[in-house]
Amino acid sequence: AKPLDVAFPRVGELVGYTLNEPPFSRDNLPQITLVWRASEPAPVSYTATVQLINAAGMVIAQSDAAPGDRPTTGWRAGEYIVDAHTLMFNETASPGEATLIVALYDPATGVRVTLGDGTDAAVLATGIQIN
C-alpha cells in the first residue's frame, strides 16, 4: 500500500492506494484500490475517476464509479471507504509511459472537485509502463 494525504475539500481525504504490478497491457489491466477517509457527508454524490494519461496528455485507460459501497452524501466523518477499480484501455492506448491520476466529479455536471493546490486531480504515480 502506498500512503497518501490528499484532501478533497468537503468530502474527505485519499489516504492510500494499492496497485497491481506493471507493465500494464490489455492482458494485465491496471487494478487499483483506493482508501478514502471521510471528513463529512458530501454535498453531492460524487463519482471517482481513475485514469492513465499518456505523455501526450491523452486518457488511455479509465474507470469511473461511485467510490465505495454507498454515495459520498452518506459518508460519515472519520470512516474509511475502500474503493476498487479496474481500468479499461481505450482504442488510443499504445505502449509507453503513463501517469496515474484520481479525481472526484459531479456526474450531473462533469465538474471536478478542486483540490487545495488548485488542481482538479491527484497524481498518484508517474512513469508507469504500458505495453
Backbone atoms as SQL, in Angstrom:
CREATE TABLE atoms (id INTEGER PRIMARY KEY, chain TEXT, resi INTEGER, resn TEXT, atom TEXT, x REAL, y REAL, z REAL);
INSERT INTO atoms VALUES
  (1, 'A', 1, 'ALA', 'N', 0.842, -1.181, 0.000),
  (2, 'A', 1, 'ALA', 'CA', 0.000, 0.000, 0.000),
  (3, 'A', 1, 'ALA', 'C', 0.885, 1.241, 0.000),
  (4, 'A', 2, 'LYS', 'N', 0.448, 2.218, -0.732),
  (5, 'A', 2, 'LYS', 'CA', 1.171, 3.488, -0.798),
  (6, 'A', 2, 'LYS', 'C', 0.356, 4.537, -0.053),
  (7, 'A', 3, 'PRO', 'N', 0.926, 5.100, 1.018),
  (8, 'A', 3, 'PRO', 'CA', 0.181, 6.112, 1.776),
  (9, 'A', 3, 'PRO', 'C', 0.123, 7.443, 1.027),
  (10, 'A', 4, 'LEU', 'N', -0.973, 8.139, 1.216),
  (11, 'A', 4, 'LEU', 'CA', -1.190, 9.456, 0.629),
  (12, 'A', 4, 'LEU', 'C', -1.832, 10.347, 1.677),
  (13, 'A', 5, 'ASP', 'N', -1.872, 11.614, 1.384),
  (14, 'A', 5, 'ASP', 'CA', -2.577, 12.578, 2.223),
  (15, 'A', 5, 'ASP', 'C', -3.083, 13.684, 1.294),
  (16, 'A', 6, 'VAL', 'N', -4.110, 13.347, 0.511),
  (17, 'A', 6, 'VAL', 'CA', -4.651, 14.292, -0.465),
  (18, 'A', 6, 'VAL', 'C', -6.071, 14.654, -0.045),
  (19, 'A', 7, 'ALA', 'N', -6.272, 15.920, 0.316),
  (20, 'A', 7, 'ALA', 'CA', -7.582, 16.376, 0.765),
  (21, 'A', 7, 'ALA', 'C', -8.461, 16.748, -0.426),
  (22, 'A', 8, 'PHE', 'N', -9.684, 16.231, -0.411),
  (23, 'A', 8, 'PHE', 'CA', -10.728, 16.613, -1.350),
  (24, 'A', 8, 'PHE', 'C', -11.732, 17.402, -0.517),
  (25, 'A', 9, 'PRO', 'N', -11.672, 18.749, -0.562),
  (26, 'A', 9, 'PRO', 'CA', -12.484, 19.590, 0.311),
  (27, 'A', 9, 'PRO', 'C', -13.965, 19.215, 0.311),
  (28, 'A', 10, 'ARG', 'N', -14.537, 19.231, 1.506),
  (29, 'A', 10, 'ARG', 'CA', -15.944, 18.940, 1.747),
  (30, 'A', 10, 'ARG', 'C', -16.340, 17.511, 1.413),
  (31, 'A', 11, 'VAL', 'N', -15.340, 16.616, 1.256),
  (32, 'A', 11, 'VAL', 'CA', -15.614, 15.205, 1.005),
  (33, 'A', 11, 'VAL', 'C', -14.784, 14.346, 1.957),
  (34, 'A', 12, 'GLY', 'N', -13.461, 14.443, 1.838),
  (35, 'A', 12, 'GLY', 'CA', -12.570, 13.626, 2.658),
  (36, 'A', 12, 'GLY', 'C', -11.161, 13.647, 2.119),
  (37, 'A', 13, 'GLU', 'N', -10.395, 12.651, 2.538),
  (38, 'A', 13, 'GLU', 'CA', -9.002, 12.525, 2.124),
  (39, 'A', 13, 'GLU', 'C', -8.782, 11.204, 1.412),
  (40, 'A', 14, 'LEU', 'N', -7.944, 11.212, 0.394),
  (41, 'A', 14, 'LEU', 'CA', -7.439, 9.988, -0.200),
  (42, 'A', 14, 'LEU', 'C', -6.191, 9.643, 0.602),
  (43, 'A', 15, 'VAL', 'N', -6.263, 8.576, 1.411),
  (44, 'A', 15, 'VAL', 'CA', -5.180, 8.275, 2.354),
  (45, 'A', 15, 'VAL', 'C', -4.225, 7.193, 1.870),
  (46, 'A', 16, 'GLY', 'N', -4.577, 6.482, 0.785),
  (47, 'A', 16, 'GLY', 'CA', -3.658, 5.476, 0.278),
  (48, 'A', 16, 'GLY', 'C', -4.256, 4.698, -0.877),
  (49, 'A', 17, 'TYR', 'N', -3.399, 3.871, -1.481),
  (50, 'A', 17, 'TYR', 'CA', -3.868, 3.014, -2.571),
  (51, 'A', 17, 'TYR', 'C', -2.931, 1.825, -2.731),
  (52, 'A', 18, 'THR', 'N', -3.453, 0.783, -3.367),
  (53, 'A', 18, 'THR', 'CA', -2.635, -0.343, -3.815),
  (54, 'A', 18, 'THR', 'C', -2.877, -0.503, -5.312),
  (55, 'A', 19, 'LEU', 'N', -1.837, -0.941, -6.018),
  (56, 'A', 19, 'LEU', 'CA', -1.893, -1.092, -7.464),
  (57, 'A', 19, 'LEU', 'C', -1.191, -2.384, -7.829),
  (58, 'A', 20, 'ASN', 'N', -1.802, -3.170, -8.738),
  (59, 'A', 20, 'ASN', 'CA', -1.112, -4.378, -9.190),
  (60, 'A', 20, 'ASN', 'C', 0.149, -3.996, -9.960),
  (61, 'A', 21, 'GLU', 'N', 0.990, -4.978, -10.244),
  (62, 'A', 21, 'GLU', 'CA', 2.314, -4.724, -10.820),
  (63, 'A', 21, 'GLU', 'C', 2.278, -4.421, -12.314),
  (64, 'A', 22, 'PRO', 'N', 2.863, -3.289, -12.730),
  (65, 'A', 22, 'PRO', 'CA', 3.050, -3.038, -14.158),
  (66, 'A', 22, 'PRO', 'C', 4.204, -3.918, -14.673),
  (67, 'A', 23, 'PRO', 'N', 4.429, -4.016, -15.975),
  (68, 'A', 23, 'PRO', 'CA', 3.800, -3.206, -17.010),
  (69, 'A', 23, 'PRO', 'C', 2.363, -3.651, -17.268),
  (70, 'A', 24, 'PHE', 'N', 1.525, -2.668, -17.635),
  (71, 'A', 24, 'PHE', 'CA', 0.128, -2.935, -17.910),
  (72, 'A', 24, 'PHE', 'C', -0.091, -3.102, -19.404),
  (73, 'A', 25, 'SER', 'N', -1.099, -3.870, -19.735),
  (74, 'A', 25, 'SER', 'CA', -1.475, -4.115, -21.127),
  (75, 'A', 25, 'SER', 'C', -2.930, -4.566, -21.134),
  (76, 'A', 26, 'ARG', 'N', -3.439, -4.857, -22.297),
  (77, 'A', 26, 'ARG', 'CA', -4.807, -5.368, -22.375),
  (78, 'A', 26, 'ARG', 'C', -4.918, -6.743, -21.707),
  (79, 'A', 27, 'ASP', 'N', -3.786, -7.424, -21.529),
  (80, 'A', 27, 'ASP', 'CA', -3.769, -8.722, -20.836),
  (81, 'A', 27, 'ASP', 'C', -3.470, -8.586, -19.350),
  (82, 'A', 28, 'ASN', 'N', -3.007, -7.434, -18.908),
  (83, 'A', 28, 'ASN', 'CA', -2.727, -7.155, -17.495),
  (84, 'A', 28, 'ASN', 'C', -3.280, -5.767, -17.180),
  (85, 'A', 29, 'LEU', 'N', -4.600, -5.723, -16.952),
  (86, 'A', 29, 'LEU', 'CA', -5.269, -4.444, -16.715),
  (87, 'A', 29, 'LEU', 'C', -4.865, -3.846, -15.371),
  (88, 'A', 30, 'PRO', 'N', -4.744, -2.529, -15.297),
  (89, 'A', 30, 'PRO', 'CA', -4.443, -1.881, -14.019),
  (90, 'A', 30, 'PRO', 'C', -5.615, -2.063, -13.046),
  (91, 'A', 31, 'GLN', 'N', -5.304, -2.582, -11.877),
  (92, 'A', 31, 'GLN', 'CA', -6.305, -2.745, -10.818),
  (93, 'A', 31, 'GLN', 'C', -5.815, -1.961, -9.614),
  (94, 'A', 32, 'ILE', 'N', -6.649, -1.043, -9.152),
  (95, 'A', 32, 'ILE', 'CA', -6.260, -0.166, -8.059),
  (96, 'A', 32, 'ILE', 'C', -7.351, -0.172, -7.002),
  (97, 'A', 33, 'THR', 'N', -6.924, -0.148, -5.756),
  (98, 'A', 33, 'THR', 'CA', -7.846, 0.007, -4.641),
  (99, 'A', 33, 'THR', 'C', -7.468, 1.288, -3.917),
  (100, 'A', 34, 'LEU', 'N', -8.406, 2.224, -3.890),
  (101, 'A', 34, 'LEU', 'CA', -8.219, 3.495, -3.201),
  (102, 'A', 34, 'LEU', 'C', -8.777, 3.370, -1.788),
  (103, 'A', 35, 'VAL', 'N', -8.166, 4.088, -0.851),
  (104, 'A', 35, 'VAL', 'CA', -8.696, 4.151, 0.507),
  (105, 'A', 35, 'VAL', 'C', -8.955, 5.615, 0.835),
  (106, 'A', 36, 'TRP', 'N', -10.219, 5.918, 1.121),
  (107, 'A', 36, 'TRP', 'CA', -10.669, 7.260, 1.452),
  (108, 'A', 36, 'TRP', 'C', -10.988, 7.333, 2.937),
  (109, 'A', 37, 'ARG', 'N', -10.794, 8.502, 3.542),
  (110, 'A', 37, 'ARG', 'CA', -11.270, 8.785, 4.903),
  (111, 'A', 37, 'ARG', 'C', -12.210, 9.977, 4.794),
  (112, 'A', 38, 'ALA', 'N', -13.469, 9.743, 5.158),
  (113, 'A', 38, 'ALA', 'CA', -14.496, 10.784, 5.027),
  (114, 'A', 38, 'ALA', 'C', -14.267, 11.886, 6.041),
  (115, 'A', 39, 'SER', 'N', -14.533, 13.121, 5.613),
  (116, 'A', 39, 'SER', 'CA', -14.466, 14.243, 6.546),
  (117, 'A', 39, 'SER', 'C', -15.862, 14.683, 6.951),
  (118, 'A', 40, 'GLU', 'N', -16.826, 14.455, 6.056),
  (119, 'A', 40, 'GLU', 'CA', -18.213, 14.842, 6.294),
  (120, 'A', 40, 'GLU', 'C', -19.029, 14.291, 5.139),
  (121, 'A', 41, 'PRO', 'N', -20.360, 14.231, 5.286),
  (122, 'A', 41, 'PRO', 'CA', -21.164, 13.865, 4.113),
  (123, 'A', 41, 'PRO', 'C', -20.976, 14.937, 3.030),
  (124, 'A', 42, 'ALA', 'N', -20.730, 14.498, 1.832),
  (125, 'A', 42, 'ALA', 'CA', -20.513, 15.439, 0.726),
  (126, 'A', 42, 'ALA', 'C', -21.825, 16.081, 0.304),
  (127, 'A', 43, 'PRO', 'N', -21.762, 17.284, -0.248),
  (128, 'A', 43, 'PRO', 'CA', -22.981, 17.954, -0.702),
  (129, 'A', 43, 'PRO', 'C', -23.552, 17.336, -1.981),
  (130, 'A', 44, 'VAL', 'N', -22.742, 16.522, -2.673),
  (131, 'A', 44, 'VAL', 'CA', -23.100, 15.913, -3.950),
  (132, 'A', 44, 'VAL', 'C', -22.673, 14.454, -3.904),
  (133, 'A', 45, 'SER', 'N', -23.384, 13.601, -4.598),
  (134, 'A', 45, 'SER', 'CA', -22.982, 12.200, -4.724),
  (135, 'A', 45, 'SER', 'C', -21.940, 12.111, -5.845),
  (136, 'A', 46, 'TYR', 'N', -20.669, 12.235, -5.470),
  (137, 'A', 46, 'TYR', 'CA', -19.585, 12.291, -6.452),
  (138, 'A', 46, 'TYR', 'C', -19.263, 10.924, -7.044),
  (139, 'A', 47, 'THR', 'N', -18.682, 10.961, -8.232),
  (140, 'A', 47, 'THR', 'CA', -18.137, 9.788, -8.902),
  (141, 'A', 47, 'THR', 'C', -16.621, 9.911, -8.873),
  (142, 'A', 48, 'ALA', 'N', -15.952, 8.787, -8.620),
  (143, 'A', 48, 'ALA', 'CA', -14.486, 8.760, -8.676),
  (144, 'A', 48, 'ALA', 'C', -14.062, 8.350, -10.076),
  (145, 'A', 49, 'THR', 'N', -13.066, 9.031, -10.607),
  (146, 'A', 49, 'THR', 'CA', -12.469, 8.623, -11.868),
  (147, 'A', 49, 'THR', 'C', -10.989, 8.365, -11.622),
  (148, 'A', 50, 'VAL', 'N', -10.525, 7.228, -12.124),
  (149, 'A', 50, 'VAL', 'CA', -9.114, 6.860, -12.067),
  (150, 'A', 50, 'VAL', 'C', -8.671, 6.733, -13.521),
  (151, 'A', 51, 'GLN', 'N', -7.606, 7.443, -13.886),
  (152, 'A', 51, 'GLN', 'CA', -7.202, 7.492, -15.287),
  (153, 'A', 51, 'GLN', 'C', -5.701, 7.297, -15.440),
  (154, 'A', 52, 'LEU', 'N', -5.325, 6.662, -16.553),
  (155, 'A', 52, 'LEU', 'CA', -3.945, 6.647, -17.010),
  (156, 'A', 52, 'LEU', 'C', -3.859, 7.636, -18.163),
  (157, 'A', 53, 'ILE', 'N', -2.909, 8.572, -18.060),
  (158, 'A', 53, 'ILE', 'CA', -2.718, 9.625, -19.055),
  (159, 'A', 53, 'ILE', 'C', -1.360, 9.393, -19.727),
  (160, 'A', 54, 'ASN', 'N', -1.331, 9.359, -21.058),
  (161, 'A', 54, 'ASN', 'CA', -0.055, 9.135, -21.746),
  (162, 'A', 54, 'ASN', 'C', 0.754, 10.434, -21.829),
  (163, 'A', 55, 'ALA', 'N', 1.933, 10.349, -22.419),
  (164, 'A', 55, 'ALA', 'CA', 2.842, 11.504, -22.482),
  (165, 'A', 55, 'ALA', 'C', 2.250, 12.662, -23.274),
  (166, 'A', 56, 'ALA', 'N', 1.308, 12.375, -24.174),
  (167, 'A', 56, 'ALA', 'CA', 0.676, 13.422, -24.972),
  (168, 'A', 56, 'ALA', 'C', -0.523, 14.046, -24.252),
  (169, 'A', 57, 'GLY', 'N', -0.804, 13.583, -23.034),
  (170, 'A', 57, 'GLY', 'CA', -1.909, 14.129, -22.266),
  (171, 'A', 57, 'GLY', 'C', -3.261, 13.500, -22.556),
  (172, 'A', 58, 'MET', 'N', -3.256, 12.388, -23.270),
  (173, 'A', 58, 'MET', 'CA', -4.500, 11.696, -23.629),
  (174, 'A', 58, 'MET', 'C', -4.828, 10.617, -22.596),
  (175, 'A', 59, 'VAL', 'N', -6.105, 10.480, -22.265),
  (176, 'A', 59, 'VAL', 'CA', -6.558, 9.394, -21.397),
  (177, 'A', 59, 'VAL', 'C', -6.505, 8.106, -22.205),
  (178, 'A', 60, 'ILE', 'N', -5.769, 7.100, -21.699),
  (179, 'A', 60, 'ILE', 'CA', -5.658, 5.826, -22.415),
  (180, 'A', 60, 'ILE', 'C', -6.336, 4.677, -21.678),
  (181, 'A', 61, 'ALA', 'N', -6.627, 4.865, -20.395),
  (182, 'A', 61, 'ALA', 'CA', -7.346, 3.852, -19.623),
  (183, 'A', 61, 'ALA', 'C', -8.068, 4.572, -18.493),
  (184, 'A', 62, 'GLN', 'N', -9.220, 4.013, -18.097),
  (185, 'A', 62, 'GLN', 'CA', -10.005, 4.733, -17.097),
  (186, 'A', 62, 'GLN', 'C', -11.025, 3.818, -16.448),
  (187, 'A', 63, 'SER', 'N', -11.433, 4.227, -15.238),
  (188, 'A', 63, 'SER', 'CA', -12.549, 3.615, -14.516),
  (189, 'A', 63, 'SER', 'C', -13.292, 4.727, -13.802),
  (190, 'A', 64, 'ASP', 'N', -14.619, 4.765, -13.955),
  (191, 'A', 64, 'ASP', 'CA', -15.469, 5.735, -13.273),
  (192, 'A', 64, 'ASP', 'C', -16.543, 4.976, -12.505),
  (193, 'A', 65, 'ALA', 'N', -16.679, 5.271, -11.214),
  (194, 'A', 65, 'ALA', 'CA', -17.705, 4.627, -10.387),
  (195, 'A', 65, 'ALA', 'C', -17.862, 5.409, -9.090),
  (196, 'A', 66, 'ALA', 'N', -19.015, 5.221, -8.448),
  (197, 'A', 66, 'ALA', 'CA', -19.203, 5.796, -7.118),
  (198, 'A', 66, 'ALA', 'C', -18.142, 5.190, -6.204),
  (199, 'A', 67, 'PRO', 'N', -17.475, 6.010, -5.399),
  (200, 'A', 67, 'PRO', 'CA', -16.415, 5.472, -4.541),
  (201, 'A', 67, 'PRO', 'C', -16.981, 4.699, -3.350),
  (202, 'A', 68, 'GLY', 'N', -16.666, 3.430, -3.285),
  (203, 'A', 68, 'GLY', 'CA', -17.126, 2.611, -2.172),
  (204, 'A', 68, 'GLY', 'C', -18.504, 2.033, -2.424),
  (205, 'A', 69, 'ASP', 'N', -19.158, 1.635, -1.332),
  (206, 'A', 69, 'ASP', 'CA', -20.423, 0.912, -1.467),
  (207, 'A', 69, 'ASP', 'C', -21.659, 1.779, -1.260),
  (208, 'A', 70, 'ARG', 'N', -21.477, 3.083, -1.061),
  (209, 'A', 70, 'ARG', 'CA', -22.626, 3.981, -0.967),
  (210, 'A', 70, 'ARG', 'C', -22.208, 5.383, -1.396),
  (211, 'A', 71, 'PRO', 'N', -23.190, 6.237, -1.704),
  (212, 'A', 71, 'PRO', 'CA', -22.870, 7.581, -2.205),
  (213, 'A', 71, 'PRO', 'C', -22.066, 8.404, -1.194),
  (214, 'A', 72, 'THR', 'N', -21.286, 9.332, -1.718),
  (215, 'A', 72, 'THR', 'CA', -20.489, 10.213, -0.851),
  (216, 'A', 72, 'THR', 'C', -21.378, 11.072, 0.043),
  (217, 'A', 73, 'THR', 'N', -22.632, 11.273, -0.337),
  (218, 'A', 73, 'THR', 'CA', -23.560, 12.032, 0.508),
  (219, 'A', 73, 'THR', 'C', -23.897, 11.274, 1.788),
  (220, 'A', 74, 'GLY', 'N', -23.603, 9.980, 1.831),
  (221, 'A', 74, 'GLY', 'CA', -23.875, 9.168, 3.011),
  (222, 'A', 74, 'GLY', 'C', -22.642, 8.815, 3.822),
  (223, 'A', 75, 'TRP', 'N', -21.484, 9.343, 3.428),
  (224, 'A', 75, 'TRP', 'CA', -20.271, 9.064, 4.203),
  (225, 'A', 75, 'TRP', 'C', -20.376, 9.706, 5.579),
  (226, 'A', 76, 'ARG', 'N', -19.794, 9.045, 6.579),
  (227, 'A', 76, 'ARG', 'CA', -19.759, 9.570, 7.947),
  (228, 'A', 76, 'ARG', 'C', -18.339, 10.011, 8.293),
  (229, 'A', 77, 'ALA', 'N', -18.227, 11.131, 8.954),
  (230, 'A', 77, 'ALA', 'CA', -16.916, 11.699, 9.310),
  (231, 'A', 77, 'ALA', 'C', -16.053, 10.657, 10.009),
  (232, 'A', 78, 'GLY', 'N', -14.827, 10.501, 9.520),
  (233, 'A', 78, 'GLY', 'CA', -13.854, 9.610, 10.129),
  (234, 'A', 78, 'GLY', 'C', -13.873, 8.185, 9.612),
  (235, 'A', 79, 'GLU', 'N', -14.894, 7.792, 8.893),
  (236, 'A', 79, 'GLU', 'CA', -14.938, 6.411, 8.402),
  (237, 'A', 79, 'GLU', 'C', -14.017, 6.240, 7.196),
  (238, 'A', 80, 'TYR', 'N', -13.553, 5.000, 6.997),
  (239, 'A', 80, 'TYR', 'CA', -12.702, 4.655, 5.864),
  (240, 'A', 80, 'TYR', 'C', -13.546, 3.944, 4.815),
  (241, 'A', 81, 'ILE', 'N', -13.304, 4.274, 3.567),
  (242, 'A', 81, 'ILE', 'CA', -14.041, 3.703, 2.449),
  (243, 'A', 81, 'ILE', 'C', -13.041, 3.051, 1.514),
  (244, 'A', 82, 'VAL', 'N', -13.263, 1.780, 1.195),
  (245, 'A', 82, 'VAL', 'CA', -12.415, 1.041, 0.257),
  (246, 'A', 82, 'VAL', 'C', -13.091, 1.077, -1.104),
  (247, 'A', 83, 'ASP', 'N', -12.335, 1.451, -2.120),
  (248, 'A', 83, 'ASP', 'CA', -12.876, 1.774, -3.436),
  (249, 'A', 83, 'ASP', 'C', -12.029, 1.093, -4.520),
  (250, 'A', 84, 'ALA', 'N', -12.510, -0.035, -5.066),
  (251, 'A', 84, 'ALA', 'CA', -11.743, -0.822, -6.045),
  (252, 'A', 84, 'ALA', 'C', -12.130, -0.448, -7.478),
  (253, 'A', 85, 'HIS', 'N', -11.109, -0.357, -8.338),
  (254, 'A', 85, 'HIS', 'CA', -11.309, -0.020, -9.750),
  (255, 'A', 85, 'HIS', 'C', -10.424, -0.903, -10.630),
  (256, 'A', 86, 'THR', 'N', -10.964, -1.314, -11.778),
  (257, 'A', 86, 'THR', 'CA', -10.178, -1.934, -12.843),
  (258, 'A', 86, 'THR', 'C', -10.255, -0.992, -14.026),
  (259, 'A', 87, 'LEU', 'N', -9.110, -0.500, -14.472),
  (260, 'A', 87, 'LEU', 'CA', -9.078, 0.447, -15.587),
  (261, 'A', 87, 'LEU', 'C', -9.138, -0.309, -16.908),
  (262, 'A', 88, 'MET', 'N', -9.953, 0.190, -17.807),
  (263, 'A', 88, 'MET', 'CA', -10.082, -0.397, -19.135),
  (264, 'A', 88, 'MET', 'C', -9.379, 0.501, -20.147),
  (265, 'A', 89, 'PHE', 'N', -8.563, -0.111, -21.011),
  (266, 'A', 89, 'PHE', 'CA', -7.862, 0.650, -22.051),
  (267, 'A', 89, 'PHE', 'C', -8.820, 1.016, -23.178),
  (268, 'A', 90, 'ASN', 'N', -8.605, 2.192, -23.763),
  (269, 'A', 90, 'ASN', 'CA', -9.403, 2.581, -24.921),
  (270, 'A', 90, 'ASN', 'C', -8.600, 2.340, -26.195),
  (271, 'A', 91, 'GLU', 'N', -9.203, 2.640, -27.338),
  (272, 'A', 91, 'GLU', 'CA', -8.575, 2.343, -28.631),
  (273, 'A', 91, 'GLU', 'C', -7.330, 3.187, -28.900),
  (274, 'A', 92, 'THR', 'N', -7.141, 4.296, -28.174),
  (275, 'A', 92, 'THR', 'CA', -5.959, 5.141, -28.403),
  (276, 'A', 92, 'THR', 'C', -4.747, 4.696, -27.594),
  (277, 'A', 93, 'ALA', 'N', -4.913, 3.682, -26.745),
  (278, 'A', 93, 'ALA', 'CA', -3.801, 3.229, -25.901),
  (279, 'A', 93, 'ALA', 'C', -2.691, 2.624, -26.749),
  (280, 'A', 94, 'SER', 'N', -1.463, 3.002, -26.431),
  (281, 'A', 94, 'SER', 'CA', -0.293, 2.446, -27.107),
  (282, 'A', 94, 'SER', 'C', 0.829, 2.330, -26.082),
  (283, 'A', 95, 'PRO', 'N', 1.869, 1.539, -26.394),
  (284, 'A', 95, 'PRO', 'CA', 2.965, 1.363, -25.442),
  (285, 'A', 95, 'PRO', 'C', 3.650, 2.684, -25.103),
  (286, 'A', 96, 'GLY', 'N', 4.182, 2.740, -23.893),
  (287, 'A', 96, 'GLY', 'CA', 4.888, 3.927, -23.434),
  (288, 'A', 96, 'GLY', 'C', 4.688, 4.122, -21.952),
  (289, 'A', 97, 'GLU', 'N', 5.015, 5.318, -21.476),
  (290, 'A', 97, 'GLU', 'CA', 4.855, 5.629, -20.063),
  (291, 'A', 97, 'GLU', 'C', 3.585, 6.440, -19.858),
  (292, 'A', 98, 'ALA', 'N', 2.994, 6.276, -18.655),
  (293, 'A', 98, 'ALA', 'CA', 1.760, 6.974, -18.343),
  (294, 'A', 98, 'ALA', 'C', 1.779, 7.467, -16.904),
  (295, 'A', 99, 'THR', 'N', 0.863, 8.373, -16.623),
  (296, 'A', 99, 'THR', 'CA', 0.672, 8.939, -15.289),
  (297, 'A', 99, 'THR', 'C', -0.688, 8.498, -14.780),
  (298, 'A', 100, 'LEU', 'N', -0.741, 8.094, -13.504),
  (299, 'A', 100, 'LEU', 'CA', -1.974, 7.644, -12.876),
  (300, 'A', 100, 'LEU', 'C', -2.554, 8.777, -12.036),
  (301, 'A', 101, 'ILE', 'N', -3.823, 9.138, -12.306),
  (302, 'A', 101, 'ILE', 'CA', -4.475, 10.222, -11.561),
  (303, 'A', 101, 'ILE', 'C', -5.827, 9.761, -11.010),
  (304, 'A', 102, 'VAL', 'N', -6.294, 10.481, -9.988),
  (305, 'A', 102, 'VAL', 'CA', -7.616, 10.249, -9.393),
  (306, 'A', 102, 'VAL', 'C', -8.303, 11.595, -9.229),
  (307, 'A', 103, 'ALA', 'N', -9.601, 11.617, -9.501),
  (308, 'A', 103, 'ALA', 'CA', -10.406, 12.825, -9.295),
  (309, 'A', 103, 'ALA', 'C', -11.801, 12.415, -8.849),
  (310, 'A', 104, 'LEU', 'N', -12.517, 13.356, -8.261),
  (311, 'A', 104, 'LEU', 'CA', -13.934, 13.200, -7.949),
  (312, 'A', 104, 'LEU', 'C', -14.691, 14.240, -8.762),
  (313, 'A', 105, 'TYR', 'N', -15.842, 13.848, -9.318),
  (314, 'A', 105, 'TYR', 'CA', -16.633, 14.805, -10.092),
  (315, 'A', 105, 'TYR', 'C', -18.119, 14.590, -9.856),
  (316, 'A', 106, 'ASP', 'N', -18.865, 15.659, -10.121),
  (317, 'A', 106, 'ASP', 'CA', -20.314, 15.626, -10.046),
  (318, 'A', 106, 'ASP', 'C', -20.816, 15.019, -11.360),
  (319, 'A', 107, 'PRO', 'N', -21.465, 13.832, -11.319),
  (320, 'A', 107, 'PRO', 'CA', -21.881, 13.212, -12.576),
  (321, 'A', 107, 'PRO', 'C', -22.962, 13.998, -13.325),
  (322, 'A', 108, 'ALA', 'N', -23.675, 14.865, -12.643),
  (323, 'A', 108, 'ALA', 'CA', -24.709, 15.670, -13.302),
  (324, 'A', 108, 'ALA', 'C', -24.118, 16.796, -14.139),
  (325, 'A', 109, 'THR', 'N', -22.949, 17.312, -13.727),
  (326, 'A', 109, 'THR', 'CA', -22.358, 18.467, -14.414),
  (327, 'A', 109, 'THR', 'C', -20.993, 18.175, -15.037),
  (328, 'A', 110, 'GLY', 'N', -20.326, 17.124, -14.551),
  (329, 'A', 110, 'GLY', 'CA', -18.966, 16.832, -15.004),
  (330, 'A', 110, 'GLY', 'C', -17.910, 17.668, -14.302),
  (331, 'A', 111, 'VAL', 'N', -18.303, 18.548, -13.394),
  (332, 'A', 111, 'VAL', 'CA', -17.366, 19.431, -12.699),
  (333, 'A', 111, 'VAL', 'C', -16.633, 18.646, -11.613),
  (334, 'A', 112, 'ARG', 'N', -15.306, 18.754, -11.639),
  (335, 'A', 112, 'ARG', 'CA', -14.472, 18.057, -10.660),
  (336, 'A', 112, 'ARG', 'C', -14.314, 18.865, -9.379),
  (337, 'A', 113, 'VAL', 'N', -14.055, 18.154, -8.289),
  (338, 'A', 113, 'VAL', 'CA', -13.730, 18.781, -7.011),
  (339, 'A', 113, 'VAL', 'C', -12.352, 19.420, -7.157),
  (340, 'A', 114, 'THR', 'N', -12.226, 20.674, -6.756),
  (341, 'A', 114, 'THR', 'CA', -10.940, 21.376, -6.808),
  (342, 'A', 114, 'THR', 'C', -10.176, 21.095, -5.520),
  (343, 'A', 115, 'LEU', 'N', -8.933, 20.669, -5.671),
  (344, 'A', 115, 'LEU', 'CA', -8.075, 20.369, -4.523),
  (345, 'A', 115, 'LEU', 'C', -7.486, 21.661, -3.967),
  (346, 'A', 116, 'GLY', 'N', -6.882, 21.562, -2.796),
  (347, 'A', 116, 'GLY', 'CA', -6.306, 22.721, -2.125),
  (348, 'A', 116, 'GLY', 'C', -5.243, 23.440, -2.937),
  (349, 'A', 117, 'ASP', 'N', -4.543, 22.707, -3.822),
  (350, 'A', 117, 'ASP', 'CA', -3.493, 23.332, -4.632),
  (351, 'A', 117, 'ASP', 'C', -4.030, 23.924, -5.932),
  (352, 'A', 118, 'GLY', 'N', -5.363, 23.906, -6.109),
  (353, 'A', 118, 'GLY', 'CA', -5.973, 24.487, -7.292),
  (354, 'A', 118, 'GLY', 'C', -6.151, 23.526, -8.456),
  (355, 'A', 119, 'THR', 'N', -5.592, 22.317, -8.348),
  (356, 'A', 119, 'THR', 'CA', -5.763, 21.329, -9.412),
  (357, 'A', 119, 'THR', 'C', -7.077, 20.589, -9.211),
  (358, 'A', 120, 'ASP', 'N', -7.443, 19.768, -10.203),
  (359, 'A', 120, 'ASP', 'CA', -8.686, 19.015, -10.079),
  (360, 'A', 120, 'ASP', 'C', -8.463, 17.505, -10.096),
  (361, 'A', 121, 'ALA', 'N', -7.208, 17.079, -9.867),
  (362, 'A', 121, 'ALA', 'CA', -6.889, 15.654, -9.807),
  (363, 'A', 121, 'ALA', 'C', -5.632, 15.449, -8.974),
  (364, 'A', 122, 'ALA', 'N', -5.571, 14.292, -8.325),
  (365, 'A', 122, 'ALA', 'CA', -4.389, 13.915, -7.559),
  (366, 'A', 122, 'ALA', 'C', -3.531, 12.989, -8.427),
  (367, 'A', 123, 'VAL', 'N', -2.256, 13.313, -8.565),
  (368, 'A', 123, 'VAL', 'CA', -1.320, 12.456, -9.302),
  (369, 'A', 123, 'VAL', 'C', -0.814, 11.413, -8.315),
  (370, 'A', 124, 'LEU', 'N', -1.065, 10.130, -8.632),
  (371, 'A', 124, 'LEU', 'CA', -0.640, 9.046, -7.755),
  (372, 'A', 124, 'LEU', 'C', 0.720, 8.482, -8.146),
  (373, 'A', 125, 'ALA', 'N', 0.973, 8.376, -9.441),
  (374, 'A', 125, 'ALA', 'CA', 2.242, 7.793, -9.896),
  (375, 'A', 125, 'ALA', 'C', 2.545, 8.271, -11.309),
  (376, 'A', 126, 'THR', 'N', 3.819, 8.399, -11.620),
  (377, 'A', 126, 'THR', 'CA', 4.264, 8.765, -12.963),
  (378, 'A', 126, 'THR', 'C', 5.193, 7.681, -13.473),
  (379, 'A', 127, 'GLY', 'N', 5.449, 7.661, -14.769),
  (380, 'A', 127, 'GLY', 'CA', 6.384, 6.700, -15.347),
  (381, 'A', 127, 'GLY', 'C', 5.895, 5.268, -15.343),
  (382, 'A', 128, 'ILE', 'N', 4.596, 5.057, -15.319),
  (383, 'A', 128, 'ILE', 'CA', 4.032, 3.710, -15.325),
  (384, 'A', 128, 'ILE', 'C', 4.161, 3.139, -16.735),
  (385, 'A', 129, 'GLN', 'N', 4.733, 1.947, -16.834),
  (386, 'A', 129, 'GLN', 'CA', 4.979, 1.345, -18.141),
  (387, 'A', 129, 'GLN', 'C', 3.740, 0.649, -18.701),
  (388, 'A', 130, 'ILE', 'N', 3.412, 0.995, -19.949),
  (389, 'A', 130, 'ILE', 'CA', 2.294, 0.391, -20.672),
  (390, 'A', 130, 'ILE', 'C', 2.871, -0.381, -21.860),
  (391, 'A', 131, 'ASN', 'N', 2.517, -1.637, -21.976),
  (392, 'A', 131, 'ASN', 'CA', 2.981, -2.460, -23.110),
  (393, 'A', 131, 'ASN', 'C', 1.864, -2.654, -24.110);
